[in-house]
Every structure is written in C-alpha cells, then in structure tokens.
C-alpha cells in the first residue's frame, strides 16, 4: 500500500471513529440531561399539587372554628379580619407584635368543650398598645 493510500485510509478511519465518538457523546449527554430534568419536572409537578401554606392566623381561624363551630361565612369573616389586622400592623409599624400574637395563639390555643382559649395575654397587650 502506498503512503498516500495508507494516509487516506487512516484519515477515513479517524473520521469514522470521530463520528462514532461524537454520536456516543451526544447520546450520553442527551440521556444525562433527560435523567437530570425528569426529577425536576416531577418535583415541580408535586410542588404545584401541594396546597398553599396557611399563616398562623389563618390556622387559628380554622382551629377556632372547628372548636366553636362556625359557618363558612363566619370563617371568611375571620380570614378578612386577620387580613385587615395584618394590614393595620404593617401601617402602624407593629408587624412584630402582630406576628408574635398570631404565633402565640397558634402555639397555645386549646379547645375546652366549645370554647377556644389561648395563653397570650402579654402578646395581646403589646399588640393593643402598639396600635393605639
């Protein structure tokens, strides 16, 4: 075999090897990309399917309503009331006191028969004093 012919054959073999390597690389990258993206899509789907988180104040409305019994409109009134108080807290610069009161009511709230009670006297006083 002549040198030119041998060189041409080597070039052809190198091209074939390069094509096979490129095909293998592309396929591997595609599989790697797909295997990385699938869990992200699944996580996104599952996250979208979860209900929205409730605030402590909304949870207190729910718990109080379960304890004392209330209608849907009364529960909606409770939600509106806490929204309005949250807005007032922000407007008056009392958000920390409002948050402390809501967290306390959530943490210490208890149902005794059909009566809802909490142990948040100090937090309530601080909130009331701040919004005066």
N, C-alpha and C positions, 0 to 999 in steps of 0.2 A: 504494500500500500504506500502510495506517495505521501510525502509530508503534508501537502496541501489537502489531499483527500482525508488523511488522518485528522488533520486540524478541523476540517469541515465536519467530520463525524463527531469529534469531541464537542464542537460548538453545538451541534444538534442535540447531543446527549445532555449537555449543560442546560439547554433551553427546556428540554423535557423535564429534567429534574427541577428546574426553577418553576415550571408550570405546576408540577405536582406539589412542590413545597408551598407555592402560593395558594393553590386550591386547598391544601390541608390547613394552612394558616387561616385562610378566610373562613373555612368551615368551623374550625376550632374557636375563632373569635365570635362567630355568629352564635354558636352553642353557648359559649361563655356569657355573651351578652344576654341571650334569652334566658339562661338559667339565673342570671342576676336580676333581670327585670321581672320575671314571674313572681317572685316573693314580694316585690314592691307593689305590683298590681294587686296581689292578694291582700297585703296589708292595707292598701288604700281602700279597697272594697270593704274590708272588715271594719275599718275605722269609720267609713261613711255609714255603715249599717248600725253603728252604736248610737244610742240615744245621747242627746246633748247632756252635759253635766249640769246639775242643778246647783244653785248657790245655797249657802247655809240658810238664808232667809226663805227661799222657796221650799227647801226641805222642811223647815219649821212650819210653814203654812200647811204642807202636806201632812205632817205628823199631828199638828193641832187639829186639823180637820178629821183625820182618822180617829183621834181620841174623842173629840166632842161631837162629831157628826156635823156635816155641813153639805150644802148643795153645791153644784158646780158654779153657780153664780157667786156664792159666798167665797169659794176658793179663788175664783177670779178676782174678787174684791180684795182678798188678802194679797194676792200677787201684785195688784195695782198699788195697793197701799205700800208694800215694801219697795216697789219701784219708785214711787213718789218720795218715800223717806230716803232712799238712796240718792236721789237727785238733790234733795234738800241737804243731805250730809255733804255732798260734793260742793254745793253752792256756799255753804257756811264754813267749809274747811274742817268738817267733823268726820271725815270718812273713817279715820282710825277708830273713833269711838263707836261709830255705826257698825263697823266690821267686828269689833270686839263684842258688842252686844249680840250680833247675829251668831257669831261663833259660840258664845256662851249659851244662848238659847238652844242652839243645836246640840251642844255637848251635855247640857244639864237638864234639858226638857224631859218631863216624865208625865205619864198619863195615870191619874188616880181615879178610877171609875170613868167618869165622863168629864173630868176636869184636867185641863192642861196647866202645868206649872213649871217654873224654872227657878234657878238659884242665881239670878242675875241682877240683884238689887243694885249693887255698886256700878255695874256696867250701864244699867238703865239710868241711874242718876247722872253719871258722866255724860251720857248721850243727851239727856234732857237739859242739863246745864249748858252744854255746848251750843245747842240750837236756840237758846233763849236770846 
